[in-house]
Amino acid sequence: MTDKSKQTEANKRWQEKNREHTRYLRNRSASRSFIKNQATLEDIEELEQLIEERKKALSE
């Protein structure tokens, strides 16, 4: 078995054990990519509003 395939297998095992964190990381990555590469000005304004609402909810 090569080092690359060993690492791939280790990554799969980690992802299976940490499904919630894996989902969190995948969603965070997708969000950042969308904002950087595709979001329109309207999208960004809506996201800013959603972020402010989320901040308030988390600080309560």
C-alpha distance matrix in Angstrom:
0.0 3.8 6.7 8.2 6.4 6.6 10.1 10.9 10.4 12.5 14.9 15.5 16.2 18.6 20.3 20.9 22.5 24.5 25.8 29.1 27.9 25.4 28.4 30.6 28.2 27.9 31.7 32.5 30.4 32.1 35.5 35.2 34.0 37.0 39.4 38.3 38.0 40.2 42.7 46.4 49.1 50.1 46.5 46.5 49.9 48.9 45.7 47.9 50.2 47.4 45.9 49.3 49.7 46.4 47.3 50.5 48.9 46.4 49.2 51.4
3.8 0.0 3.8 5.3 5.4 6.2 8.6 9.9 10.8 12.3 14.2 15.5 16.7 18.5 20.1 21.4 22.9 24.4 25.7 28.8 27.2 24.6 27.7 29.5 26.9 26.6 30.4 30.8 28.5 30.4 33.7 33.0 31.8 34.9 37.2 35.8 35.6 38.0 40.6 44.2 46.8 48.1 44.6 44.4 47.9 47.2 44.0 46.0 48.5 45.8 44.2 47.7 48.3 45.0 45.8 49.2 47.8 45.3 47.9 50.4
6.7 3.8 0.0 3.8 5.6 5.0 6.1 8.6 9.9 10.4 12.2 14.3 15.3 16.4 18.3 20.0 21.2 22.3 23.9 26.8 24.8 22.5 25.7 27.2 24.4 24.5 28.3 28.4 26.2 28.5 31.6 30.7 29.8 33.1 35.1 33.7 33.8 36.3 38.7 42.4 44.8 46.1 42.7 42.2 45.6 45.0 41.7 43.5 46.0 43.5 41.6 45.0 45.8 42.4 42.9 46.4 45.1 42.5 45.0 47.5
8.2 5.3 3.8 0.0 3.8 5.4 5.2 6.2 8.7 9.8 10.5 12.4 14.3 15.3 16.5 18.5 20.1 20.9 22.1 24.9 23.0 20.3 23.3 24.9 22.0 21.7 25.5 25.7 23.3 25.3 28.5 27.7 26.6 29.8 32.0 30.6 30.5 32.9 35.4 39.0 41.6 42.9 39.5 39.1 42.6 42.0 38.8 40.7 43.3 40.7 39.1 42.6 43.3 40.1 40.8 44.3 43.0 40.6 43.2 45.8
6.4 5.4 5.6 3.8 0.0 3.8 5.4 4.9 6.1 8.5 9.7 10.5 12.3 14.2 15.2 16.6 18.5 19.8 20.8 23.9 22.5 19.7 22.6 24.7 22.2 21.7 25.5 26.3 24.1 25.8 29.1 28.8 27.7 30.6 33.1 32.0 31.8 33.9 36.3 40.0 42.7 43.7 40.1 40.1 43.5 42.6 39.4 41.6 43.9 41.1 39.7 43.2 43.7 40.4 41.4 44.7 43.2 40.8 43.7 46.0
6.6 6.2 5.0 5.4 3.8 0.0 3.8 5.4 5.2 6.2 8.6 9.9 10.7 12.4 14.3 15.5 16.8 18.3 19.9 23.1 21.5 19.2 22.5 24.3 22.0 22.1 25.9 26.5 24.7 26.8 29.9 29.6 28.9 31.9 34.1 33.3 33.4 35.6 37.7 41.5 44.0 44.9 41.3 41.0 44.3 43.3 40.0 42.0 44.2 41.4 39.7 43.1 43.5 40.1 40.8 44.1 42.5 39.9 42.6 44.9
10.1 8.6 6.1 5.2 5.4 3.8 0.0 3.8 5.4 5.0 6.1 8.6 9.8 10.4 12.2 14.2 15.4 16.2 17.9 20.7 18.7 16.4 19.8 21.3 18.7 19.0 22.8 23.1 21.3 23.6 26.6 26.1 25.5 28.7 30.7 29.8 30.2 32.4 34.5 38.2 40.6 41.6 38.0 37.6 40.9 40.0 36.6 38.5 40.8 38.0 36.3 39.6 40.2 36.8 37.4 40.8 39.3 36.7 39.4 41.8
10.9 9.9 8.6 6.2 4.9 5.4 3.8 0.0 3.8 5.4 5.1 6.3 8.7 9.9 10.6 12.4 14.4 15.2 16.1 19.2 17.7 14.8 17.8 19.8 17.4 17.0 20.8 21.6 19.8 21.5 24.8 24.7 23.8 26.7 29.1 28.4 28.4 30.4 32.6 36.3 38.9 39.7 36.1 35.9 39.3 38.2 35.0 37.1 39.3 36.5 35.1 38.6 38.9 35.6 36.6 39.9 38.3 36.0 38.9 41.2
10.4 10.8 9.9 8.7 6.1 5.2 5.4 3.8 0.0 3.8 5.4 5.1 6.3 8.7 9.9 10.7 12.5 14.3 15.3 18.7 17.8 15.3 18.3 20.6 18.8 18.5 22.2 23.3 21.9 23.6 26.8 27.1 26.5 29.1 31.6 31.2 31.3 33.1 35.0 38.8 41.3 41.9 38.2 38.2 41.3 40.0 36.8 39.0 40.9 37.9 36.5 39.9 40.0 36.5 37.7 40.8 38.9 36.5 39.5 41.5
12.5 12.3 10.4 9.8 8.5 6.2 5.0 5.4 3.8 0.0 3.8 5.5 5.1 6.2 8.7 10.0 10.8 12.3 14.2 17.2 15.8 13.9 17.4 19.1 17.3 17.9 21.5 22.1 21.1 23.3 26.1 26.2 26.1 28.9 31.0 30.7 31.2 33.1 34.8 38.6 40.9 41.5 37.8 37.4 40.5 39.2 35.8 37.7 39.7 36.6 35.0 38.3 38.4 34.9 35.7 38.8 36.9 34.4 37.1 39.2
14.9 14.2 12.2 10.5 9.7 8.6 6.1 5.1 5.4 3.8 0.0 3.8 5.4 5.1 6.1 8.6 10.0 10.4 11.8 14.7 13.0 10.7 14.0 15.8 13.8 14.1 17.8 18.5 17.3 19.5 22.3 22.4 22.3 25.1 27.2 27.0 27.5 29.4 31.0 34.8 37.1 37.7 33.9 33.6 36.7 35.5 32.1 34.1 36.1 33.1 31.6 34.9 35.1 31.6 32.5 35.7 34.0 31.5 34.4 36.5
15.5 15.5 14.3 12.4 10.5 9.9 8.6 6.3 5.1 5.5 3.8 0.0 3.8 5.4 5.1 6.2 8.7 9.8 10.4 13.8 13.2 10.5 13.3 15.9 14.5 14.2 17.7 19.2 18.2 19.7 22.8 23.5 23.2 25.6 28.0 28.1 28.4 29.8 31.4 35.2 37.6 37.9 34.1 34.2 37.2 35.6 32.5 34.8 36.5 33.3 32.1 35.5 35.3 31.9 33.2 36.2 34.2 32.0 35.1 36.9
16.2 16.7 15.3 14.3 12.3 10.7 9.8 8.7 6.3 5.1 5.4 3.8 0.0 3.8 5.5 5.2 6.3 8.7 10.2 13.6 13.2 11.5 14.5 16.8 16.0 16.3 19.6 20.9 20.5 22.3 25.0 25.8 25.9 28.2 30.5 30.8 31.3 32.7 34.1 37.8 40.1 40.2 36.4 36.4 39.2 37.5 34.2 36.3 37.9 34.6 33.3 36.5 36.1 32.5 33.7 36.5 34.3 31.9 34.9 36.6
18.6 18.5 16.4 15.3 14.2 12.4 10.4 9.9 8.7 6.2 5.1 5.4 3.8 0.0 3.8 5.5 5.2 6.1 8.5 11.3 10.1 8.9 12.4 14.1 13.1 14.2 17.3 18.2 18.1 20.2 22.6 23.2 23.8 26.2 28.1 28.4 29.4 30.9 32.0 35.7 37.7 38.0 34.2 33.8 36.6 35.0 31.6 33.5 35.0 31.8 30.3 33.3 33.2 29.5 30.4 33.3 31.3 28.7 31.6 33.4
20.3 20.1 18.3 16.5 15.2 14.3 12.2 10.6 9.9 8.7 6.1 5.1 5.5 3.8 0.0 3.8 5.4 5.0 5.7 8.8 8.2 6.0 9.1 11.4 10.7 11.1 14.2 15.6 15.5 17.2 19.7 20.7 21.1 23.3 25.4 26.0 26.7 28.0 29.0 32.8 34.9 34.9 31.1 31.1 33.8 32.0 28.8 30.9 32.4 29.1 27.9 31.1 30.8 27.2 28.5 31.4 29.3 27.0 30.2 31.9
20.9 21.4 20.0 18.5 16.6 15.5 14.2 12.4 10.7 10.0 8.6 6.2 5.2 5.5 3.8 0.0 3.8 5.5 5.6 9.3 10.0 8.5 10.7 13.5 13.6 13.8 16.4 18.3 18.6 19.8 22.3 23.7 24.1 25.9 28.2 29.1 29.7 30.5 31.5 35.2 37.4 37.1 33.3 33.5 36.1 34.0 30.9 33.2 34.3 30.8 29.9 33.0 32.3 28.8 30.3 32.9 30.4 28.4 31.6 32.9
22.5 22.9 21.2 20.1 18.5 16.8 15.4 14.4 12.5 10.8 10.0 8.7 6.3 5.2 5.4 3.8 0.0 3.8 6.0 8.9 9.3 9.2 11.7 13.7 14.1 15.2 17.6 19.0 19.7 21.4 23.4 24.7 25.6 27.5 29.4 30.4 31.4 32.4 33.1 36.7 38.6 38.3 34.5 34.4 36.8 34.7 31.5 33.4 34.5 31.0 29.8 32.7 31.9 28.3 29.5 31.9 29.4 27.0 30.0 31.3
24.5 24.4 22.3 20.9 19.8 18.3 16.2 15.2 14.3 12.3 10.4 9.8 8.7 6.1 5.0 5.5 3.8 0.0 3.8 5.7 5.5 6.0 8.6 10.0 10.7 12.2 14.3 15.4 16.5 18.4 20.0 21.3 22.5 24.4 26.0 27.1 28.3 29.3 29.8 33.4 35.1 34.9 31.1 30.8 33.1 31.2 27.9 29.7 30.8 27.4 26.0 28.9 28.3 24.6 25.8 28.3 25.9 23.5 26.6 28.1
25.8 25.7 23.9 22.1 20.8 19.9 17.9 16.1 15.3 14.2 11.8 10.4 10.2 8.5 5.7 5.6 6.0 3.8 0.0 3.8 5.6 5.0 6.1 8.6 9.9 10.5 12.2 14.2 15.3 16.4 18.2 20.1 21.0 22.4 24.4 25.8 26.7 27.3 27.8 31.3 33.2 32.7 28.9 29.0 31.3 29.1 26.0 28.2 29.1 25.6 24.7 27.7 26.8 23.3 25.0 27.4 24.9 23.0 26.3 27.6
29.1 28.8 26.8 24.9 23.9 23.1 20.7 19.2 18.7 17.2 14.7 13.8 13.6 11.3 8.8 9.3 8.9 5.7 3.8 0.0 3.8 5.4 5.1 6.2 8.7 9.9 10.6 12.2 14.3 15.4 16.4 18.4 20.0 21.1 22.6 24.4 25.7 26.1 26.1 29.5 31.0 30.4 26.7 26.6 28.6 26.3 23.2 25.2 25.9 22.3 21.4 24.2 23.2 19.7 21.3 23.7 21.1 19.2 22.6 23.8
27.9 27.2 24.8 23.0 22.5 21.5 18.7 17.7 17.8 15.8 13.0 13.2 13.2 10.1 8.2 10.0 9.3 5.5 5.6 3.8 0.0 3.8 5.4 4.9 6.2 8.6 9.8 10.4 12.2 14.2 15.2 16.5 18.3 19.9 21.2 22.5 24.1 25.0 25.1 28.6 30.1 29.8 26.1 25.6 27.8 26.0 22.6 24.3 25.5 22.1 20.6 23.6 23.1 19.5 20.6 23.3 21.2 18.9 22.0 23.8
25.4 24.6 22.5 20.3 19.7 19.2 16.4 14.8 15.3 13.9 10.7 10.5 11.5 8.9 6.0 8.5 9.2 6.0 5.0 5.4 3.8 0.0 3.8 5.4 5.2 6.2 8.6 9.9 10.6 12.3 14.2 15.5 16.5 18.4 20.2 21.2 22.3 23.3 23.9 27.6 29.4 29.4 25.6 25.4 28.0 26.2 22.9 24.9 26.4 23.1 21.8 25.1 24.8 21.4 22.8 25.7 23.7 21.7 24.9 26.8
28.4 27.7 25.7 23.3 22.6 22.5 19.8 17.8 18.3 17.4 14.0 13.3 14.5 12.4 9.1 10.7 11.7 8.6 6.1 5.1 5.4 3.8 0.0 3.8 5.5 5.1 6.1 8.5 9.9 10.6 12.2 14.3 15.3 16.4 18.4 20.0 20.9 21.4 21.7 25.2 27.1 26.6 22.8 23.0 25.4 23.3 20.2 22.6 23.7 20.3 19.5 22.9 22.3 19.0 20.9 23.7 21.6 20.0 23.5 25.2
30.6 29.5 27.2 24.9 24.7 24.3 21.3 19.8 20.6 19.1 15.8 15.9 16.8 14.1 11.4 13.5 13.7 10.0 8.6 6.2 4.9 5.4 3.8 0.0 3.8 5.5 5.3 6.1 8.6 10.0 10.5 12.3 14.2 15.4 16.6 18.3 19.9 20.5 20.4 23.8 25.3 25.0 21.2 20.8 23.1 21.3 17.9 19.8 21.1 17.8 16.5 19.8 19.4 16.0 17.5 20.5 18.7 16.8 20.1 22.1
28.2 26.9 24.4 22.0 22.2 22.0 18.7 17.4 18.8 17.3 13.8 14.5 16.0 13.1 10.7 13.6 14.1 10.7 9.9 8.7 6.2 5.2 5.5 3.8 0.0 3.8 5.5 5.1 6.1 8.6 9.9 10.7 12.2 14.2 15.5 16.5 18.1 19.3 19.6 23.3 24.9 25.2 21.4 20.8 23.5 22.2 18.7 20.5 22.4 19.4 17.8 21.2 21.5 18.2 19.3 22.6 21.3 19.2 22.3 24.7
27.9 26.6 24.5 21.7 21.7 22.1 19.0 17.0 18.5 17.9 14.1 14.2 16.3 14.2 11.1 13.8 15.2 12.2 10.5 9.9 8.6 6.2 5.1 5.5 3.8 0.0 3.8 5.5 5.2 6.2 8.7 10.1 10.6 12.3 14.4 15.5 16.3 17.2 18.0 21.7 23.8 23.9 20.1 20.1 23.0 21.5 18.3 20.7 22.5 19.6 18.6 22.2 22.4 19.4 21.0 24.3 22.8 21.3 24.6 26.8
31.7 30.4 28.3 25.5 25.5 25.9 22.8 20.8 22.2 21.5 17.8 17.7 19.6 17.3 14.2 16.4 17.6 14.3 12.2 10.6 9.8 8.6 6.1 5.3 5.5 3.8 0.0 3.8 5.4 5.1 6.1 8.6 9.8 10.5 12.3 14.2 15.3 15.5 15.6 19.2 21.1 20.8 17.0 17.1 19.8 17.9 14.8 17.4 19.0 15.9 15.2 18.9 18.8 16.0 18.0 21.1 19.7 18.6 22.0 24.1
32.5 30.8 28.4 25.7 26.3 26.5 23.1 21.6 23.3 22.1 18.5 19.2 20.9 18.2 15.6 18.3 19.0 15.4 14.2 12.2 10.4 9.9 8.5 6.1 5.1 5.5 3.8 0.0 3.8 5.5 5.1 6.2 8.6 9.9 10.7 12.3 14.2 15.1 14.9 18.4 19.9 20.1 16.5 15.7 18.5 17.2 13.7 15.7 17.7 15.0 13.5 17.1 17.8 14.9 16.2 19.6 18.8 17.3 20.3 22.9
30.4 28.5 26.2 23.3 24.1 24.7 21.3 19.8 21.9 21.1 17.3 18.2 20.5 18.1 15.5 18.6 19.7 16.5 15.3 14.3 12.2 10.6 9.9 8.6 6.1 5.2 5.4 3.8 0.0 3.8 5.4 5.3 6.1 8.6 10.0 10.6 12.0 13.5 14.2 17.9 19.9 20.6 17.0 16.3 19.6 18.8 15.4 17.5 20.0 17.7 16.3 20.0 20.9 18.3 19.5 23.0 22.4 21.0 23.8 26.5
32.1 30.4 28.5 25.3 25.8 26.8 23.6 21.5 23.6 23.3 19.5 19.7 22.3 20.2 17.2 19.8 21.4 18.4 16.4 15.4 14.2 12.3 10.6 10.0 8.6 6.2 5.1 5.5 3.8 0.0 3.8 5.5 5.1 6.1 8.6 10.0 10.4 11.0 11.8 15.6 17.9 18.3 14.6 14.7 18.0 16.9 14.0 16.7 18.9 16.5 16.0 19.8 20.4 18.2 20.0 23.3 22.6 21.7 24.8 27.2
35.5 33.7 31.6 28.5 29.1 29.9 26.6 24.8 26.8 26.1 22.3 22.8 25.0 22.6 19.7 22.3 23.4 20.0 18.2 16.4 15.2 14.2 12.2 10.5 9.9 8.7 6.1 5.1 5.4 3.8 0.0 3.8 5.4 5.2 6.3 8.6 10.0 10.3 9.9 13.5 15.2 15.5 11.7 11.4 14.6 13.5 10.3 12.9 15.2 13.0 12.3 16.1 16.9 15.0 16.7 20.0 19.6 19.0 21.9 24.3
35.2 33.0 30.7 27.7 28.8 29.6 26.1 24.7 27.1 26.2 22.4 23.5 25.8 23.2 20.7 23.7 24.7 21.3 20.1 18.4 16.5 15.5 14.3 12.3 10.7 10.1 8.6 6.2 5.3 5.5 3.8 0.0 3.8 5.4 5.2 6.1 8.5 9.9 9.9 13.5 15.0 16.1 12.8 11.6 15.0 14.8 11.6 13.3 16.3 14.7 13.3 16.9 18.5 16.6 17.5 21.1 21.3 20.2 22.7 25.6
34.0 31.8 29.8 26.6 27.7 28.9 25.5 23.8 26.5 26.1 22.3 23.2 25.9 23.8 21.1 24.1 25.6 22.5 21.0 20.0 18.3 16.5 15.3 14.2 12.2 10.6 9.8 8.6 6.1 5.1 5.4 3.8 0.0 3.8 5.5 5.2 5.9 7.7 9.1 12.8 15.1 16.4 13.2 12.8 16.5 16.4 13.6 15.9 18.8 17.4 16.5 20.1 21.5 19.8 21.1 24.5 24.6 23.8 26.3 29.1
37.0 34.9 33.1 29.8 30.6 31.9 28.7 26.7 29.1 28.9 25.1 25.6 28.2 26.2 23.3 25.9 27.5 24.4 22.4 21.1 19.9 18.4 16.4 15.4 14.2 12.3 10.5 9.9 8.6 6.1 5.2 5.4 3.8 0.0 3.8 5.5 5.4 5.2 5.9 9.7 12.3 13.1 9.8 10.1 13.7 13.4 11.2 13.9 16.5 15.2 15.1 18.6 19.8 18.7 20.3 23.5 23.6 23.3 26.0 28.5
39.4 37.2 35.1 32.0 33.1 34.1 30.7 29.1 31.6 31.0 27.2 28.0 30.5 28.1 25.4 28.2 29.4 26.0 24.4 22.6 21.2 20.2 18.4 16.6 15.5 14.4 12.3 10.7 10.0 8.6 6.3 5.2 5.5 3.8 0.0 3.8 5.8 6.0 4.9 8.3 9.9 11.3 8.3 7.3 11.1 11.5 9.1 11.1 14.2 13.5 12.9 16.2 18.0 17.1 18.3 21.5 22.1 21.9 24.1 26.9
38.3 35.8 33.7 30.6 32.0 33.3 29.8 28.4 31.2 30.7 27.0 28.1 30.8 28.4 26.0 29.1 30.4 27.1 25.8 24.4 22.5 21.2 20.0 18.3 16.5 15.5 14.2 12.3 10.6 10.0 8.6 6.1 5.2 5.5 3.8 0.0 3.8 6.3 6.9 9.8 11.5 13.8 11.4 10.1 13.8 14.9 12.6 14.0 17.4 17.0 16.0 19.1 21.3 20.3 21.1 24.4 25.2 24.7 26.7 29.7
38.0 35.6 33.8 30.5 31.8 33.4 30.2 28.4 31.3 31.2 27.5 28.4 31.3 29.4 26.7 29.7 31.4 28.3 26.7 25.7 24.1 22.3 20.9 19.9 18.1 16.3 15.3 14.2 12.0 10.4 10.0 8.5 5.9 5.4 5.8 3.8 0.0 3.8 6.4 9.2 11.9 14.0 11.8 11.6 15.3 16.1 14.5 16.5 19.5 19.1 18.7 21.9 23.7 22.9 24.0 27.2 27.9 27.5 29.8 32.6
40.2 38.0 36.3 32.9 33.9 35.6 32.4 30.4 33.1 33.1 29.4 29.8 32.7 30.9 28.0 30.5 32.4 29.3 27.3 26.1 25.0 23.3 21.4 20.5 19.3 17.2 15.5 15.1 13.5 11.0 10.3 9.9 7.7 5.2 6.0 6.3 3.8 0.0 3.8 6.5 9.8 11.3 9.1 10.0 13.5 13.9 13.0 15.5 18.0 17.6 18.0 21.1 22.6 22.1 23.8 26.6 27.1 27.3 29.7 32.1
42.7 40.6 38.7 35.4 36.3 37.7 34.5 32.6 35.0 34.8 31.0 31.4 34.1 32.0 29.0 31.5 33.1 29.8 27.8 26.1 25.1 23.9 21.7 20.4 19.6 18.0 15.6 14.9 14.2 11.8 9.9 9.9 9.1 5.9 4.9 6.9 6.4 3.8 0.0 3.8 6.6 7.8 5.5 6.3 9.7 10.3 9.6 11.9 14.4 14.4 14.9 17.8 19.3 19.3 20.9 23.6 24.3 24.7 27.0 29.3
46.4 44.2 42.4 39.0 40.0 41.5 38.2 36.3 38.8 38.6 34.8 35.2 37.8 35.7 32.8 35.2 36.7 33.4 31.3 29.5 28.6 27.6 25.2 23.8 23.3 21.7 19.2 18.4 17.9 15.6 13.5 13.5 12.8 9.7 8.3 9.8 9.2 6.5 3.8 0.0 3.8 5.3 5.0 6.3 8.7 9.9 10.5 12.3 14.4 15.2 16.2 18.5 20.1 20.7 22.3 24.5 25.6 26.5 28.4 30.6
49.1 46.8 44.8 41.6 42.7 44.0 40.6 38.9 41.3 40.9 37.1 37.6 40.1 37.7 34.9 37.4 38.6 35.1 33.2 31.0 30.1 29.4 27.1 25.3 24.9 23.8 21.1 19.9 19.9 17.9 15.2 15.0 15.1 12.3 9.9 11.5 11.9 9.8 6.6 3.8 0.0 3.8 5.4 5.1 6.2 8.6 9.8 10.5 12.6 14.3 15.1 16.7 18.7 19.8 21.0 23.0 24.5 25.6 27.1 29.3
50.1 48.1 46.1 42.9 43.7 44.9 41.6 39.7 41.9 41.5 37.7 37.9 40.2 38.0 34.9 37.1 38.3 34.9 32.7 30.4 29.8 29.4 26.6 25.0 25.2 23.9 20.8 20.1 20.6 18.3 15.5 16.1 16.4 13.1 11.3 13.8 14.0 11.3 7.8 5.3 3.8 0.0 3.8 5.4 5.1 6.2 8.6 9.9 10.9 12.4 14.2 15.7 16.9 18.4 20.1 21.7 22.9 24.4 26.1 27.9
46.5 44.6 42.7 39.5 40.1 41.3 38.0 36.1 38.2 37.8 33.9 34.1 36.4 34.2 31.1 33.3 34.5 31.1 28.9 26.7 26.1 25.6 22.8 21.2 21.4 20.1 17.0 16.5 17.0 14.6 11.7 12.8 13.2 9.8 8.3 11.4 11.8 9.1 5.5 5.0 5.4 3.8 0.0 3.8 5.5 5.2 6.1 8.6 10.0 10.5 12.1 14.3 15.4 16.2 18.1 20.2 21.0 22.2 24.3 26.2
46.5 44.4 42.2 39.1 40.1 41.0 37.6 35.9 38.2 37.4 33.6 34.2 36.4 33.8 31.1 33.5 34.4 30.8 29.0 26.6 25.6 25.4 23.0 20.8 20.8 20.1 17.1 15.7 16.3 14.7 11.4 11.6 12.8 10.1 7.3 10.1 11.6 10.0 6.3 6.3 5.1 5.4 3.8 0.0 3.8 5.4 5.0 6.1 8.7 9.7 10.2 12.3 14.2 15.0 16.2 18.4 19.8 20.6 22.3 24.6
49.9 47.9 45.6 42.6 43.5 44.3 40.9 39.3 41.3 40.5 36.7 37.2 39.2 36.6 33.8 36.1 36.8 33.1 31.3 28.6 27.8 28.0 25.4 23.1 23.5 23.0 19.8 18.5 19.6 18.0 14.6 15.0 16.5 13.7 11.1 13.8 15.3 13.5 9.7 8.7 6.2 5.1 5.5 3.8 0.0 3.8 5.4 5.1 6.5 8.8 9.9 10.9 12.7 14.4 15.5 17.1 18.8 20.2 21.5 23.4
48.9 47.2 45.0 42.0 42.6 43.3 40.0 38.2 40.0 39.2 35.5 35.6 37.5 35.0 32.0 34.0 34.7 31.2 29.1 26.3 26.0 26.2 23.3 21.3 22.2 21.5 17.9 17.2 18.8 16.9 13.5 14.8 16.4 13.4 11.5 14.9 16.1 13.9 10.3 9.9 8.6 6.2 5.2 5.4 3.8 0.0 3.8 5.4 5.2 6.3 8.6 10.1 10.8 12.4 14.3 15.7 16.8 18.5 20.3 21.8
45.7 44.0 41.7 38.8 39.4 40.0 36.6 35.0 36.8 35.8 32.1 32.5 34.2 31.6 28.8 30.9 31.5 27.9 26.0 23.2 22.6 22.9 20.2 17.9 18.7 18.3 14.8 13.7 15.4 14.0 10.3 11.6 13.6 11.2 9.1 12.6 14.5 13.0 9.6 10.5 9.8 8.6 6.1 5.0 5.4 3.8 0.0 3.8 5.4 5.0 6.0 8.6 9.8 10.3 12.1 14.2 15.1 16.2 18.2 20.2
47.9 46.0 43.5 40.7 41.6 42.0 38.5 37.1 39.0 37.7 34.1 34.8 36.3 33.5 30.9 33.2 33.4 29.7 28.2 25.2 24.3 24.9 22.6 19.8 20.5 20.7 17.4 15.7 17.5 16.7 12.9 13.3 15.9 13.9 11.1 14.0 16.5 15.5 11.9 12.3 10.5 9.9 8.6 6.1 5.1 5.4 3.8 0.0 3.8 5.5 5.0 6.3 8.7 9.8 10.5 12.5 14.3 15.3 16.6 18.8
50.2 48.5 46.0 43.3 43.9 44.2 40.8 39.3 40.9 39.7 36.1 36.5 37.9 35.0 32.4 34.3 34.5 30.8 29.1 25.9 25.5 26.4 23.7 21.1 22.4 22.5 19.0 17.7 20.0 18.9 15.2 16.3 18.8 16.5 14.2 17.4 19.5 18.0 14.4 14.4 12.6 10.9 10.0 8.7 6.5 5.2 5.4 3.8 0.0 3.8 5.4 5.2 6.4 8.7 10.0 10.9 12.6 14.4 15.7 17.2
47.4 45.8 43.5 40.7 41.1 41.4 38.0 36.5 37.9 36.6 33.1 33.3 34.6 31.8 29.1 30.8 31.0 27.4 25.6 22.3 22.1 23.1 20.3 17.8 19.4 19.6 15.9 15.0 17.7 16.5 13.0 14.7 17.4 15.2 13.5 17.0 19.1 17.6 14.4 15.2 14.3 12.4 10.5 9.7 8.8 6.3 5.0 5.5 3.8 0.0 3.8 5.5 5.1 6.1 8.6 10.0 10.6 12.3 14.3 15.8
45.9 44.2 41.6 39.1 39.7 39.7 36.3 35.1 36.5 35.0 31.6 32.1 33.3 30.3 27.9 29.9 29.8 26.0 24.7 21.4 20.6 21.8 19.5 16.5 17.8 18.6 15.2 13.5 16.3 16.0 12.3 13.3 16.5 15.1 12.9 16.0 18.7 18.0 14.9 16.2 15.1 14.2 12.1 10.2 9.9 8.6 6.0 5.0 5.4 3.8 0.0 3.8 5.4 5.0 6.1 8.7 9.8 10.4 12.2 14.5
49.3 47.7 45.0 42.6 43.2 43.1 39.6 38.6 39.9 38.3 34.9 35.5 36.5 33.3 31.1 33.0 32.7 28.9 27.7 24.2 23.6 25.1 22.9 19.8 21.2 22.2 18.9 17.1 20.0 19.8 16.1 16.9 20.1 18.6 16.2 19.1 21.9 21.1 17.8 18.5 16.7 15.7 14.3 12.3 10.9 10.1 8.6 6.3 5.2 5.5 3.8 0.0 3.8 5.4 5.1 6.3 8.7 10.0 10.7 12.7
49.7 48.3 45.8 43.3 43.7 43.5 40.2 38.9 40.0 38.4 35.1 35.3 36.1 33.2 30.8 32.3 31.9 28.3 26.8 23.2 23.1 24.8 22.3 19.4 21.5 22.4 18.8 17.8 20.9 20.4 16.9 18.5 21.5 19.8 18.0 21.3 23.7 22.6 19.3 20.1 18.7 16.9 15.4 14.2 12.7 10.8 9.8 8.7 6.4 5.1 5.4 3.8 0.0 3.8 5.5 5.2 6.3 8.7 10.1 11.1
46.4 45.0 42.4 40.1 40.4 40.1 36.8 35.6 36.5 34.9 31.6 31.9 32.5 29.5 27.2 28.8 28.3 24.6 23.3 19.7 19.5 21.4 19.0 16.0 18.2 19.4 16.0 14.9 18.3 18.2 15.0 16.6 19.8 18.7 17.1 20.3 22.9 22.1 19.3 20.7 19.8 18.4 16.2 15.0 14.4 12.4 10.3 9.8 8.7 6.1 5.0 5.4 3.8 0.0 3.8 5.4 5.0 6.1 8.6 10.2
47.3 45.8 42.9 40.8 41.4 40.8 37.4 36.6 37.7 35.7 32.5 33.2 33.7 30.4 28.5 30.3 29.5 25.8 25.0 21.3 20.6 22.8 20.9 17.5 19.3 21.0 18.0 16.2 19.5 20.0 16.7 17.5 21.1 20.3 18.3 21.1 24.0 23.8 20.9 22.3 21.0 20.1 18.1 16.2 15.5 14.3 12.1 10.5 10.0 8.6 6.1 5.1 5.5 3.8 0.0 3.8 5.5 5.2 6.2 8.8
50.5 49.2 46.4 44.3 44.7 44.1 40.8 39.9 40.8 38.8 35.7 36.2 36.5 33.3 31.4 32.9 31.9 28.3 27.4 23.7 23.3 25.7 23.7 20.5 22.6 24.3 21.1 19.6 23.0 23.3 20.0 21.1 24.5 23.5 21.5 24.4 27.2 26.6 23.6 24.5 23.0 21.7 20.2 18.4 17.1 15.7 14.2 12.5 10.9 10.0 8.7 6.3 5.2 5.4 3.8 0.0 3.8 5.5 5.2 6.4
48.9 47.8 45.1 43.0 43.2 42.5 39.3 38.3 38.9 36.9 34.0 34.2 34.3 31.3 29.3 30.4 29.4 25.9 24.9 21.1 21.2 23.7 21.6 18.7 21.3 22.8 19.7 18.8 22.4 22.6 19.6 21.3 24.6 23.6 22.1 25.2 27.9 27.1 24.3 25.6 24.5 22.9 21.0 19.8 18.8 16.8 15.1 14.3 12.6 10.6 9.8 8.7 6.3 5.0 5.5 3.8 0.0 3.8 5.6 5.6
46.4 45.3 42.5 40.6 40.8 39.9 36.7 36.0 36.5 34.4 31.5 32.0 31.9 28.7 27.0 28.4 27.0 23.5 23.0 19.2 18.9 21.7 20.0 16.8 19.2 21.3 18.6 17.3 21.0 21.7 19.0 20.2 23.8 23.3 21.9 24.7 27.5 27.3 24.7 26.5 25.6 24.4 22.2 20.6 20.2 18.5 16.2 15.3 14.4 12.3 10.4 10.0 8.7 6.1 5.2 5.5 3.8 0.0 3.8 5.6
49.2 47.9 45.0 43.2 43.7 42.6 39.4 38.9 39.5 37.1 34.4 35.1 34.9 31.6 30.2 31.6 30.0 26.6 26.3 22.6 22.0 24.9 23.5 20.1 22.3 24.6 22.0 20.3 23.8 24.8 21.9 22.7 26.3 26.0 24.1 26.7 29.8 29.7 27.0 28.4 27.1 26.1 24.3 22.3 21.5 20.3 18.2 16.6 15.7 14.3 12.2 10.7 10.1 8.6 6.2 5.2 5.6 3.8 0.0 3.8
51.4 50.4 47.5 45.8 46.0 44.9 41.8 41.2 41.5 39.2 36.5 36.9 36.6 33.4 31.9 32.9 31.3 28.1 27.6 23.8 23.8 26.8 25.2 22.1 24.7 26.8 24.1 22.9 26.5 27.2 24.3 25.6 29.1 28.5 26.9 29.7 32.6 32.1 29.3 30.6 29.3 27.9 26.2 24.6 23.4 21.8 20.2 18.8 17.2 15.8 14.5 12.7 11.1 10.2 8.8 6.4 5.6 5.6 3.8 0.0
